[in-house]
Amino acid sequence: MNNPEERQHFRVPGPFDGLRIGLLETPVQIFDLSEGGCFVNSLYEASPGETLVLEIELPHEGWIKVEGEALYNRPGFGFAVRFTALGDEAREAIASVVQVHRRLQLKAS
């Protein structure tokens, strides 16, 4: 599913500031954010299938917390995450950011 038209969710390119929550909070950058997942730009890889918690700062929405599963790594770049648990507030915040980006993209075309 590399073709954007085949993707289930519309993606916002980012970047967004984030934190990977664990024993240490590790700063990361979030790209390709959607209601289904994101790409995490990080020096530290995540094993496919690994569960993790991310905090993401969204413009005009503030910080949200999501749980996800690592799907694959891109060595030297980071890893893809599929969201497995989103609270209502996090889901609404992501949906709002996606909606704003879609409107801006439509105006530009």
C-alpha positions as CSV (number, residue, x, y, z in Angstrom):
1,M,0.0,0.0,0.0
2,N,2.6,2.6,-1.0
3,N,0.1,4.4,-3.3
4,P,-1.5,7.3,-1.3
5,E,-4.8,6.6,-3.0
6,E,-4.8,3.1,-1.6
7,R,-4.4,4.2,2.0
8,Q,-7.3,4.0,4.4
9,H,-6.6,7.3,6.1
10,F,-5.7,10.8,4.9
11,R,-2.2,11.7,6.1
12,V,-0.8,15.0,7.3
13,P,2.9,15.3,6.4
14,G,4.1,17.1,9.6
15,P,6.5,17.3,11.3
16,F,5.0,17.3,14.8
17,D,7.0,17.2,18.0
18,G,6.6,14.1,20.0
19,L,7.9,12.0,22.8
20,R,8.3,8.2,23.0
21,I,7.3,7.3,26.5
22,G,9.2,4.5,28.2
23,L,11.9,4.3,30.9
24,L,13.1,7.5,29.4
25,E,11.1,10.1,27.5
26,T,12.8,10.2,24.1
27,P,12.1,13.2,21.8
28,V,10.9,12.2,18.3
29,Q,9.4,13.9,15.3
30,I,6.1,12.6,13.8
31,F,5.4,12.5,10.1
32,D,2.5,11.2,8.0
33,L,0.1,11.5,10.8
34,S,-3.4,10.0,10.3
35,E,-6.2,8.6,12.4
36,G,-4.7,5.2,11.9
37,G,-1.0,5.8,12.6
38,C,2.1,7.8,11.8
39,F,5.8,7.6,11.0
40,V,8.2,8.2,13.9
41,N,11.5,9.8,13.0
42,S,13.9,8.5,15.6
43,L,17.5,7.4,16.1
44,Y,16.2,4.4,18.0
45,E,14.4,1.7,16.2
46,A,11.3,-0.2,17.3
47,S,10.9,-4.0,16.7
48,P,7.9,-4.9,14.5
49,G,5.1,-5.9,16.8
50,E,6.5,-3.8,19.7
51,T,3.9,-1.8,21.6
52,L,4.7,1.7,22.5
53,V,3.3,5.0,23.8
54,L,3.7,8.3,22.1
55,E,2.8,11.8,23.1
56,I,2.3,14.1,20.1
57,E,2.0,17.9,20.1
58,L,-0.7,19.0,17.6
59,P,-1.1,22.6,16.5
60,H,-4.1,24.3,18.2
61,E,-4.9,21.0,20.0
62,G,-2.0,20.5,22.4
63,W,-0.5,17.3,23.5
64,I,-2.2,13.9,23.0
65,K,-1.2,10.4,24.1
66,V,-1.6,7.4,21.8
67,E,-0.7,3.7,22.0
68,G,0.5,1.9,19.0
69,E,2.3,-1.0,17.5
70,A,5.5,-0.7,15.4
71,L,5.0,-2.1,11.9
72,Y,8.4,-1.8,10.2
73,N,11.7,0.1,10.4
74,R,13.4,2.3,7.9
75,P,17.0,2.1,9.2
76,G,18.5,5.6,9.7
77,F,15.0,7.2,9.6
78,G,12.7,5.7,12.1
79,F,9.6,3.4,12.1
80,A,6.0,3.2,11.2
81,V,3.3,2.9,13.9
82,R,-0.3,1.7,13.7
83,F,-2.4,3.2,16.5
84,T,-4.0,0.5,18.7
85,A,-5.6,2.7,21.4
86,L,-6.8,6.3,20.9
87,G,-8.9,8.0,23.5
88,D,-11.8,10.1,22.3
89,E,-9.9,13.4,22.8
90,A,-6.9,12.1,20.9
91,R,-9.0,10.8,18.0
92,E,-10.9,14.1,17.8
93,A,-7.7,16.2,17.9
94,I,-6.1,14.1,15.1
95,A,-9.4,14.3,13.1
96,S,-9.4,18.1,13.5
97,V,-5.8,18.5,12.3
98,V,-6.5,16.2,9.3
99,Q,-9.6,18.2,8.4
100,V,-7.7,21.5,8.5
101,H,-4.9,20.1,6.4
102,R,-7.4,18.7,3.8
103,R,-9.1,22.1,3.5
104,L,-5.8,23.8,3.0
105,Q,-4.8,21.3,0.4
106,L,-8.1,21.7,-1.5
107,K,-7.7,25.5,-1.5
108,A,-4.2,25.2,-2.9
109,S,-5.3,22.9,-5.8
